[in-house]
Amino acid sequence: MRAEPAGTTSPATRSLTLPAVQALRDKLLELWRARELLRQFVGKELKVRYKNSALGFFWSLLTPALMTVVFTVVFAFVIRINVPDFAAFFLSGYLVWQFFQNSVQGAIQSIVGSGSLIKKVYFPREILPLSIVLSQLVHFLLALLAVSPYLIWTRGWSILFHLPAVLVGVVVITVFTSGITMLLAGANVTFRDLQELIVVIFMVWFYATPIIYPLAMVANVDNSAAKIAASVLAYNPMTWFIRLFRESIYGVVTANPACAPGRECAEPFLASGPVWPSPELLVVTVTAAAVTFGVGYFLFHRFAVNFAKEV
């Protein structure tokens, strides 16, 4: 038997990989050609959401503001998580979470809710969940722009120097969210209970993500429950994306070394100013976003074969 030269692939391997790569390329090209249709779907989502609404787009700004007030009162004055500039700390994580949650919960019914359209007209089906993600991205950017004066006032002008990291964060969380929404929107066509279950999942997921508390708060506790919680946080992908934004527009929260463990302290946590995310964090988030998008896109098209029959 003649051996294959080093660095080459066998004909059998090429016969399996080339059609898959070509199919993926064709799907992406089809989606690119339908970009104008995607833009129209995004515009429709934005118009329908605020139709007959007196405040219109201001709702995308008012919601995070009200949530910040509520959580600041509860966790800064009642339960007392003594993080410097708690409102800015909360906003740096909650805006990302709100974008992710609203996108997934809005897109999970996008295929089921468009059954009549899917049966009548052919178009790339992924446009439906992706249009939800992109419309929520508009709200995310507007909210981020609206709170930026407050963030600059509390955390300093150095936020502007870290703007490239913020923009990278916007791209990677959008890619990651797109993969999750396509996967769940496709799966929900077959498993209809998923749209009810996702509400419970997000309720648990919110508190399993360091949005209202810093990672240092868990790491500073030495017991078995805290170690389990630390492991959950470490493998929670939303922790990585929250860190990417928080470090860029708020800073890094660490335990105050002057505070003895187990004793009350006026300032148990210290916060730096905005910093550049570590290369390791950037690699992890970019990789997670790319893999999630690829898996979600692939599985979405596997589910899409039966969309017309099941919707």
N, C-alpha and C positions, 0 to 999 in steps of 0.2 A: 504494500500500500504506500503510495507516495505521500510524504508528509507535507503539510501546508507550510509555506515560508513563514518565518517569524514575523509577527506584526500584521498578519492578514486574518481574515475571517473565512470560515468554511462556506461553501455554497449553500448548505442547509441553513446556517445561521443567517446569511444574507437574505435567503428566501423568506425568513420569518420577520426580520427586522425592517427590510426595505418597504414592504407593503404597509406596515404599521406607521413608519415614519412618513411615508407618502400620504397615507390617509389623514394623519394629524396635520400635515402641511396643507392639504386640500381643505380641511375644515377651517383652519385659521385663515386661509385665503378667502374662503366663502364668507367668513365673518367680517373680514376687512372690506369686502365688496359691499356688504350690507351695513356699513358704518352709518350711512345717512338714515337708514331705517332705525338703527339703534338710537341715533340722535333724536329722531322724532318720538320714539317711545319714551326717552328720558324727558323730553319736553312735555309729553302728555302726563307723565307721572307727576311732574312738578305742578302742572296746571290743575289736575284733578284734586290733588291733595289740598290745595288752598282755594278751591273754588268756593265762592260765597263766604269766604273767611275775611273778617274785618282786618285782622292783623297780618294775614298773608305770611310772607317769609319771616316775619318777626317771631313766629312760633318756634322756628329753628334756633333762635337766639334766646327766647324766653324760657324754654324748657330747661336747658342746662343751667341757666341763672337761678331758677326756682329750686332745682335739685341741689345746687351748690349751697343755697341759703339753708335748706332743710338739713342736709348732711353736716354743714358747718355747725349749726346750732346743736345738733344731737351729739356729734362726735368730737367737737372742739370744746363744748361747754358742759355737756351732761355726762357722757361717757368719758370724755377727755382723752383723746389721742393727741398728745402734745407734740404735734409736728409744726415746725415753723411755717407760717403763712398757710394754714390748713386749706383755705379756700382755693389758693393757687395749686396746692398739692393735689386736691381733689379734682380740680378741673383738668389738670395735666393727664389724668388717667380716665376720667369719666367721659370726656369728649370722644376719645378713641373707642371706649366701650359702647357708647350710645350709637356711634356710626355702625359698629359691628352688629350690635343687637338689632337695631332697626332694619338693617339690610337683610339679615337672615330671616327675621320674623316676617318681614314684608315680602320677601322673595319666595318663601317656602310654598306659598299657594299660587305663585305666578303661573305655573303650567296648568294646574287644576282649574284655576279661575279663568283661563283663556281657552277652554275646550272647543268652543264654537269656532274661534279663529283658527286654531290648529287644524281642525277638520276641513276647513274651507281653503286655506291659503298655505303654500309652502314658503317658509323662510327659516333661517337658522334659529332653532328653538332656544338656543342659549341667550338670544337677545332679550327674552322675557326676564329671567333673573338678573342678567347684567344691567338692564335698564333700571331696576330697583337699586342696585348697588351704586350706579353712577348718579342717580337722583339723590340718594342719601349722601353721596360724596359732596354734592353741592351744598347741602345743609351743613355738613361737617366743616367745610372750608369757610362758610359764612360765620358759623359759630366760633371757629378758631380766630377769624379776623376780628370778630366783635369783642372777644375777651382779651385780645392781644394787648390793648392799652393797660388793662389791669395786671396782666402777667409782667409786662415791662416795668410797671410801677412797683410791683412787689419783688420781682426777681432781678431787675436791672436790665440795662441796655445790652448786656452780653447775649441776650436771647437772639438778637438780630445777627450776631456773628455765627450762631449755630443754626441759622435758618436752613442751610443745605441739608443738615441732618434731619430737620423736621420734614423737609420735602421728600427725602428718601423714605422716612417713616410713612408719609402719606401714600407713597407708591406701593410699598411692601404690604401695608395693611389692606389696601384696596385689592391687590392681587390675592392675598390670603383670603379675604372675605369673598371674593368672586368664586374661588374654588369651593369654599364651604357652601355658598348659596346654590351653585350649580348642582353639587352633590345632593343636598337636601331637597331642592326643588324637584329633581328627577326622582329621588327615592320616595317623595311624598305622593307621587302618582300611584305607586303600587301599595305603599304603606300609609294609608290616610291618617292613622292615629299619630303619625309623626308630628303633624302640625299642632296637636294638643300637647304632646309630650315635650316639644321644644320649649314651651313656656316654663315648664318646671325645670328643665335642664338649665335654662338661662338664669333662673332664680338662684339655683345652687352655684352655677358657674360664676355669677357676679361676686358672691362672697368668697369664692375660692380663687379670686384674682385680687392682687394688691392694689385696689382702687381707693378704699377708705382707710387703709392702714399700710404702713411701709413694710417692706420685706425684713428690715432690721428688727421689727417688733417681734416677728416669729423666730428669727435666728437668735434673738437675745434670751429666749426662754429655754431652759434646759430640762425638758421632760419628754416622755415618749410621745405624747400627743403632739407636742410642738415639732418633734422630729418628723412625724408623719405628715403634718401640715406643711412643713418645709419641703418635703419631697413632692407633695402634690403641687405646690407653687412652682417648684423647679421644672416640672415637666408639663406645666400648663402653658400652652403656646401663647395665650393672651398675656401672660406675665412678661414674655419677651417683648411683645409689641408695646405694652404699657411702659416698660422700662425704656425702650427706645425713645418714646415721646417724652417721658418724664425727665429723663436725664438731659434732654436737649432744651426743654423749656422751663424746667423747674430746678433740677439738680439731683444730687445723690443724697439720700437720707441714711445716716449712720447712727449707731448707738453712741451716746455720750460716755466716753471712758471715765469721766469724773463721777458718774452715777454708779453706786454700788448695786449689784444685782439683788433684787428682792426688796429694795428700799425705795420709798417715794422720792422723786426728784423733780425739781421745777422744770428742767429741760432734759428729758430723757433721750431726746433725739436731736441731732444736729443736721443741718442741710447745707450743702455747698451751693454755689451758684450754678447756672446751666453749664454743662460740660459736653464734650464730644463723646458719643457712645463708643465703647471699646470695639476694636476690630472683631473680637470674638462674637459680640452681640450682633454686630452687623451681618456677619457670616451666617449666624444661626437664624436670624429673622429672614434674610434673603432666601436662604435655603428652604426654610419652612414655607415661605410664601410660594416659591416656585414649585415645590413638590406638591403642596396642597392644591394649587391651581391645576397642575398636570393630572393628578389623580381625580380631582373633581370634574375636570373637563372630559376625561376618558370615561368615567362612570356615567356621567350625564348622557353621553351619546349611546352608552349601552342601554340605559333606561329609555332613551328617546325612540328606540325602534318600536316600542309598544304604546307611545303616547296617544296616537290617533284612536287606538282600540280602547284604552282605559280611561280617557278623560270624558 
